[in-house]
Amino acid sequence: MASPNSDHSRPLKTVPGGYGWPFFGAIKDRHDYFYSQGQDEFFRTRINKYNSTVFRTNMPPGPFIASNPKVIAVLDAVSFAVLLDNSKVEKRGVLDGTFMPSTAYTGGHRVCAYLDPSEPNHAKLKSFFLSLLASKKDNFIPLFRASLSELFTNLEDQVHDKSKKNTADFNAQNDEMSFNFIFQLFFDRKPSESGLGSKGPAHFDKWLFFQLAPLITLGLSKFLNCLEDLLLHVFPLPWFLVKSDYKKLYDEFYSSAGSVLDEAERFGIERKEACHNLVFLAGFNAYGGMKAWFPGLIKWVGSAGESLHHQLADEIRTVVKEEGGIGFGALERMSLTKSVVYEALRIEPPVPFQYGKAKEDMVVYSHDAGFKIKKGEMIFGYQPFATKDPKVFENPEEFVGHRFVGEGEKLLKYVYWSNGRETEDPTVDNKQCPARDLVVLLSRVFLVELFLRYDTFTIEAGRLLLGSSVKIKSLTKASTTA
């Protein structure tokens, strides 16, 4: 398939759509997005209206949080790829879209996630992150397995607890497990041994909510929509309400990260700036990512049913027995397990939105046509539509566990969850997630530990502010061992 900016055989068209009346057009689109249509229907309606996967629209939050809500949406697998080309788009301050939360949330610093690769500080900070993760590689598997052991014990206790209606709250247990794992990975001790105690997840949750509030809806009744819109989408929430939470996190990270901050100084990064970036990496990227991602993974695997569960259990137990344990080599042999992880990342990517400003006048191609985009215009991609493109993926709305096995691996170039193609690697020169390989690794280990313990399990799934909610209804103990 041709690259999005190279195939001149397709006709050039004007980008369809529009922004409506100044100010009021953005308000209407915001209301459609959050209330009258909902997220997916908002995009689907416009695709059908314009008969195009590339069109103009406003994206929330709009006035008064975002000074310019106008975007050009690219919603298919081909046009979406322009957002991964850093020679074409600028990523300065666009992590959250058409607005950027106050730098008060990050100690007055514009942290790495908000930097464009062309900015000198980006290379220093991302090099530091890649080096830090590389130094911890021997701890990934054993530490995560220990964390999962505690997680599954807690889930089993809840499933067998009549006072909890024999139902385990996966999200709550996952949050605690994720924070404990991240803290131990970076600082070689448990949060319970620090000044944070058990309150780390709550501090991070509050800090995350205040930054991302303009992008969420609480799902209240329609009579309260106007009130919610006023509280969350019109003006930023006041920083001072979360200031003490962030200070507790920052102070604990600063006191715990002595050797890590020493290493940062060797990369030419001042200690305080490095610590604010570390809090963001651990809290926003790592904890926030695991908070959204693992419930999604369990939801899709759980919903797939016993047939897939038995296939996964057979593969995992066979390989572990033959390899004599769980290591990088064993995980690489588990082709179905790898495919299931990629399929979950395809069908419900943990970060659904990407943004970038056009660095130059360009033509962006969809499957059917080319569209002229001017320098400075904001390009927006809704990843779940791009990675469920029916012209690339057969039965795109269906979770197909074996989709990426064998010849299916060729489709990995259309899996974009990490802000890059799954066939490419994170570098200091791109915006791909520095922990891309770690996320995939931990996801495989999660499934391995799950199906070493259980033959099958059942769930009840729903929606949260950001991501899926999952209740574990049953866990059937493994009938065979590795």
C-alpha positions in Angstrom: 0.0 0.0 0.0 1.3 3.4 -0.9 2.6 5.9 1.7 0.2 8.7 2.6 2.1 11.3 0.8 3.6 9.6 -2.2 0.8 8.2 -4.4 -0.2 10.8 -7.0 -2.6 8.4 -8.8 -5.5 9.4 -6.6 -7.5 12.6 -7.3 -6.9 15.8 -5.3 -9.9 17.1 -3.4 -10.7 19.9 -1.1 -11.0 18.8 2.5 -14.7 18.6 3.1 -16.5 19.8 6.2 -16.3 23.0 8.2 -16.2 24.7 11.5 -19.6 26.4 11.7 -20.1 29.9 13.2 -17.2 31.3 15.1 -17.3 30.3 18.7 -20.8 28.7 18.4 -19.7 26.1 15.9 -17.2 24.8 18.4 -19.8 24.7 21.2 -22.2 22.7 19.0 -19.5 20.2 18.0 -18.5 19.8 21.6 -22.1 19.1 22.6 -22.4 16.6 19.8 -19.2 14.9 20.8 -20.0 14.5 24.5 -23.8 14.4 24.7 -26.0 14.3 21.7 -24.0 11.8 19.6 -21.1 10.4 21.6 -17.5 9.9 20.6 -17.7 7.2 17.9 -21.0 8.4 16.4 -19.6 11.9 16.2 -16.9 10.7 13.8 -19.1 8.1 12.0 -21.8 10.7 11.3 -19.3 13.0 9.7 -17.6 10.3 7.6 -21.0 9.4 6.2 -22.1 13.0 5.7 -19.0 14.0 3.7 -18.3 10.5 2.2 -14.7 11.0 3.3 -12.4 9.8 6.1 -10.7 13.2 5.9 -12.7 16.2 6.9 -12.7 19.5 8.9 -14.4 19.7 12.3 -13.9 21.2 15.7 -12.5 19.1 18.5 -13.2 19.5 22.3 -12.8 21.2 24.5 -13.1 24.4 22.5 -13.9 27.8 24.1 -12.5 28.9 26.5 -9.9 26.3 27.2 -8.6 25.9 23.6 -8.1 29.1 21.7 -8.4 27.2 18.3 -10.4 24.0 18.2 -10.2 23.6 14.4 -8.7 20.4 13.1 -8.5 18.3 10.0 -9.5 14.8 11.0 -7.7 11.8 9.4 -9.6 8.6 10.2 -8.3 5.8 8.0 -5.2 3.7 8.2 -3.5 5.5 5.3 -4.1 9.2 6.1 -3.6 8.6 9.8 0.1 7.7 9.2 1.0 11.3 8.4 0.8 11.9 12.2 3.7 9.5 12.7 6.0 11.4 10.3 7.9 14.0 12.3 9.2 15.6 9.1 5.6 16.5 8.3 4.0 17.4 11.6 5.1 19.3 14.7 4.3 17.7 18.1 5.0 20.8 20.3 2.4 21.0 23.1 -0.2 18.8 21.4 -0.2 15.7 23.6 -3.7 16.5 24.8 -4.9 18.0 21.6 -6.0 21.5 20.9 -5.1 22.7 24.4 -2.2 22.1 26.8 -2.6 21.9 30.6 -0.8 24.5 32.6 2.9 23.7 33.3 2.0 24.1 36.9 1.1 20.4 36.8 4.7 19.6 35.9 6.6 22.0 38.1 6.7 24.8 35.6 8.5 22.6 33.0 7.2 21.6 29.6 8.1 17.9 30.0 9.3 15.6 27.2 5.8 14.4 26.1 5.0 18.0 25.1 8.3 18.6 23.2 8.8 18.3 19.5 11.8 16.1 18.4 13.3 19.3 16.8 13.7 20.8 20.3 17.1 20.1 21.9 15.7 19.1 25.2 13.7 16.3 23.6 16.8 14.3 22.7 18.3 14.7 26.1 15.2 13.6 28.0 14.2 10.8 25.7 17.8 9.4 25.7 17.6 9.5 29.5 14.3 7.6 29.5 15.6 5.0 27.1 18.8 4.5 29.1 16.8 4.3 32.4 14.5 1.6 31.0 17.4 -0.3 29.5 19.1 -0.4 32.9 16.1 -2.0 34.4 15.5 -4.7 31.8 16.6 -7.6 34.1 14.0 -6.6 36.6 11.0 -6.4 34.2 9.9 -10.0 34.2 10.6 -11.2 37.8 9.3 -8.0 39.4 6.1 -8.0 37.3 5.5 -11.6 38.0 5.7 -10.9 41.7 3.3 -8.0 41.3 0.9 -10.2 39.4 1.0 -12.9 42.0 -0.3 -10.5 44.6 -2.9 -9.2 42.1 -4.3 -12.6 41.4 -4.4 -13.5 45.0 -6.5 -10.4 45.8 -8.8 -11.1 42.8 -9.4 -14.7 44.0 -10.2 -13.5 47.5 -12.8 -11.1 46.2 -14.3 -13.7 43.8 -14.8 -16.0 46.8 -16.0 -13.3 49.1 -19.8 -13.3 49.5 -19.8 -9.9 51.0 -18.4 -8.6 47.7 -21.1 -10.6 45.8 -18.4 -13.0 44.5 -17.2 -10.3 42.2 -13.7 -8.8 42.0 -13.1 -5.2 41.0 -10.3 -5.6 38.5 -9.7 -1.9 38.0 -9.1 -1.1 41.6 -6.7 -4.0 42.1 -5.0 -3.2 38.8 -4.4 0.4 39.9 -2.7 -0.7 43.1 -0.6 -3.3 41.3 0.5 -0.9 38.6 1.6 1.8 41.0 3.5 -0.7 43.2 5.2 -2.2 40.2 6.3 1.2 38.8 7.5 2.5 42.1 9.6 -0.7 42.8 10.9 -0.7 39.3 12.3 2.8 39.5 13.3 3.0 43.2 13.9 -0.6 44.3 11.5 -0.4 47.2 7.8 -0.7 47.9 5.6 2.4 48.1 4.4 1.1 51.5 8.0 1.7 52.7 7.9 5.3 51.5 6.1 8.4 52.7 3.3 7.8 50.2 2.1 4.6 51.9 -1.0 3.4 50.0 -2.0 6.8 48.8 0.1 7.0 45.6 -2.6 5.8 43.2 -5.1 8.3 44.7 -2.6 11.2 44.3 -1.9 10.3 40.7 -5.6 9.8 39.9 -6.5 13.3 41.1 -3.5 14.8 39.2 -4.5 13.0 36.0 -8.2 14.0 36.3 -7.4 17.7 36.7 -5.3 17.6 33.5 -7.6 15.5 31.4 -11.0 16.8 32.6 -11.6 18.9 29.4 -11.6 15.6 27.4 -14.0 13.5 29.4 -17.6 13.2 30.3 -18.9 11.8 33.6 -21.9 10.1 31.9 -24.5 12.0 34.0 -28.2 12.3 33.1 -29.0 14.7 30.3 -30.5 17.2 32.8 -27.0 17.7 34.2 -25.1 17.9 30.9 -25.0 21.7 30.9 -23.6 21.8 34.5 -21.0 19.2 33.6 -20.1 21.1 30.4 -19.6 24.3 32.4 -17.5 22.6 35.1 -15.2 20.5 32.9 -15.1 21.9 29.4 -15.3 25.7 29.6 -12.6 26.7 32.1 -9.6 24.7 33.4 -10.0 23.2 36.8 -7.9 25.3 39.3 -4.4 23.9 39.8 -4.2 24.7 43.5 -6.8 22.0 44.3 -4.2 19.3 43.3 -1.0 21.2 44.3 -0.5 19.3 47.6 -1.1 15.9 45.9 1.6 16.7 43.3 4.0 18.0 45.9 3.8 14.7 47.9 4.5 12.7 44.7 7.4 15.0 43.6 9.0 15.1 47.1 8.9 11.3 47.4 10.2 10.8 43.9 13.0 13.3 44.5 14.1 11.7 47.8 13.9 8.1 46.3 15.5 8.7 43.0 19.0 9.7 44.0 20.9 7.4 41.6 18.3 8.0 38.8 18.7 11.8 39.0 22.5 11.4 39.1 22.2 9.6 35.8 20.0 12.4 34.5 22.7 14.9 35.2 25.1 12.9 33.1 22.7 13.6 30.2 22.9 17.3 30.9 19.5 17.5 32.6 19.1 19.6 35.8 17.9 17.4 38.8 14.6 19.2 39.4 13.7 19.2 35.8 14.6 15.5 35.6 12.4 14.7 38.6 9.4 16.5 37.2 9.9 14.5 34.0 10.2 11.3 36.0 7.0 12.0 37.8 5.3 12.5 34.5 6.8 9.4 33.0 5.8 7.3 36.0 2.4 8.9 36.6 1.0 10.0 33.2 2.7 7.6 30.8 3.3 4.4 32.9 0.6 4.4 35.7 -1.9 6.2 33.5 -1.2 3.9 30.6 -1.4 0.7 32.7 -4.6 2.0 34.4 -6.3 2.3 30.9 -4.6 -0.6 29.2 -4.8 -3.7 31.3 -8.6 -3.5 31.9 -9.0 -3.3 28.1 -6.7 -6.3 27.6 -8.7 -8.4 30.2 -12.0 -7.2 28.8 -11.2 -8.4 25.2 -9.6 -11.7 26.2 -12.3 -12.4 28.7 -15.0 -11.6 26.2 -13.4 -13.9 23.6 -14.5 -17.0 25.5 -13.3 -20.4 26.5 -12.1 -21.6 23.1 -9.4 -18.9 22.9 -8.6 -19.3 26.6 -7.9 -23.0 26.1 -5.7 -22.3 23.1 -3.7 -19.7 25.1 -3.4 -22.0 28.1 -2.1 -24.8 25.9 0.4 -22.7 24.1 1.7 -21.0 27.3 2.0 -24.2 29.4 3.6 -26.1 26.6 6.3 -23.4 25.9 7.0 -22.8 29.6 7.4 -26.5 30.2 9.8 -26.9 27.2 11.8 -23.7 28.1 11.9 -24.5 31.8 10.5 -21.1 32.8 9.4 -17.7 31.6 12.1 -15.6 29.9 12.4 -13.5 26.8 13.0 -16.6 24.6 9.9 -18.4 25.9 7.8 -15.3 25.4 9.0 -15.0 21.8 7.9 -18.5 21.0 4.3 -17.8 22.1 2.9 -16.7 18.7 -0.8 -16.7 19.7 -0.1 -14.9 23.0 1.8 -12.2 21.1 -1.0 -11.9 18.5 -3.7 -11.5 21.2 -1.8 -8.6 22.8 -1.4 -6.9 19.4 -5.1 -7.5 18.6 -6.2 -5.9 21.9 -3.9 -2.9 21.2 -5.4 -2.7 17.7 -9.0 -2.8 18.7 -8.8 -0.6 21.8 -5.6 1.4 21.8 -5.0 2.9 25.3 -4.3 6.4 23.8 -7.0 6.9 21.1 -6.0 10.4 20.0 -3.0 11.9 18.1 -2.4 15.4 17.0 0.2 17.3 15.0 0.5 20.7 13.3 1.5 20.7 9.6 5.1 21.9 9.3 4.6 22.7 5.6 1.9 22.8 2.9 1.3 19.1 2.0 -1.0 16.6 0.4 -2.3 13.9 2.7 -3.8 10.8 1.0 -6.6 8.5 2.1 -7.4 5.3 0.3 -9.4 7.3 -2.3 -8.1 10.8 -2.7 -5.5 13.4 -1.8 -6.2 16.5 0.3 -4.3 19.7 0.5 -3.4 20.8 4.0 -1.7 24.1 4.7 1.2 24.8 7.0 0.1 25.4 10.6 -3.2 23.6 10.3 -3.9 21.1 13.1 -4.2 17.4 12.0 -6.2 15.1 14.3 -6.3 11.3 14.2 -8.8 9.1 16.1 -6.8 5.9 16.3 -9.6 3.3 16.9 -11.0 4.2 13.4 -7.6 4.0 11.8 -6.8 0.6 13.3 -10.3 -0.7 12.5 -10.1 0.4 8.9 -12.2 -2.2 6.9 -9.9 -1.7 3.9 -7.0 -3.0 5.9 -8.4 -5.4 8.5 -11.0 -8.1 7.7 -13.8 -8.1 10.2 -12.3 -5.0 11.9 -14.8 -4.7 14.7 -14.3 -8.3 15.8 -11.6 -9.4 18.2 -9.6 -12.0 16.3 -7.0 -13.6 18.6 -4.9 -15.1 15.8 -5.0 -12.0 13.5 -1.3 -11.4 13.7 0.0 -15.0 13.5 2.1 -16.1 10.5 1.3 -14.0 7.5 -0.8 -11.8 9.7 2.4 -10.2 11.1 2.5 -8.1 7.9 -0.4 -6.1 9.3 1.6 -5.0 12.3 2.6 -1.9 10.4 -1.0 -0.7 10.8 -0.9 -1.0 14.6 -0.3 2.5 15.8 -1.0 2.4 19.6 2.5 3.6 20.6 2.4 6.8 18.4 4.4 4.8 15.8 4.1 1.7 13.7 4.6 -1.5 15.6 7.3 -2.4 13.0 9.4 0.6 13.9 11.4 1.4 17.1 11.3 4.4 19.5 14.3 6.7 19.0 15.3 10.2 20.2 14.2 11.5 16.8 10.6 10.4 17.0 7.6 10.6 19.4 7.1 6.9 19.7 6.5 5.7 23.3 10.0 4.9 24.8 8.4 2.0 26.8 6.7 0.5 23.7 8.6 -2.8 24.0 8.0 -2.9 27.8 4.3 -2.5 27.4 4.1 -5.4 24.9 6.4 -7.5 27.2 4.4 -6.9 30.3 1.1 -7.7 28.4 2.5 -11.1 27.4 3.7 -11.8 30.9 0.2 -10.9 32.2 -1.4 -13.4 29.9 1.2 -16.0 30.7 0.7 -15.7 34.5 -3.1 -15.6 34.0 -3.2 -18.9 32.0 -0.7 -20.7 34.1 -3.1 -20.2 37.0 -6.5 -20.5 35.3 -8.1 -22.5 32.5 -10.7 -19.8 31.9 -12.4 -16.8 33.5 -15.5 -14.7 33.1 -16.0 -10.9 33.2 -18.5 -8.1 33.3 -17.3 -5.1 31.3 -18.4 -1.5 31.2 -17.0 2.0 30.6 -15.1 4.5 32.8 -14.1 8.1 32.3 -11.1 6.9 30.3 -11.1 3.3 29.3 -13.0 0.1 30.4 -14.2 -1.1 33.7 -13.9 -4.8 34.4 -15.4 -7.0 37.1 -14.1 -10.6 37.4 -17.0 -12.9 37.9 -15.2 -16.3 38.0 -11.8 -17.8 37.9 -11.4 -21.5 37.0 -8.3 -23.0 38.4 -5.8 -24.6 35.9 -6.5 -28.3 35.3 -2.9 -28.9 34.1 0.4 -27.5 35.1 3.4 -26.4 33.0 
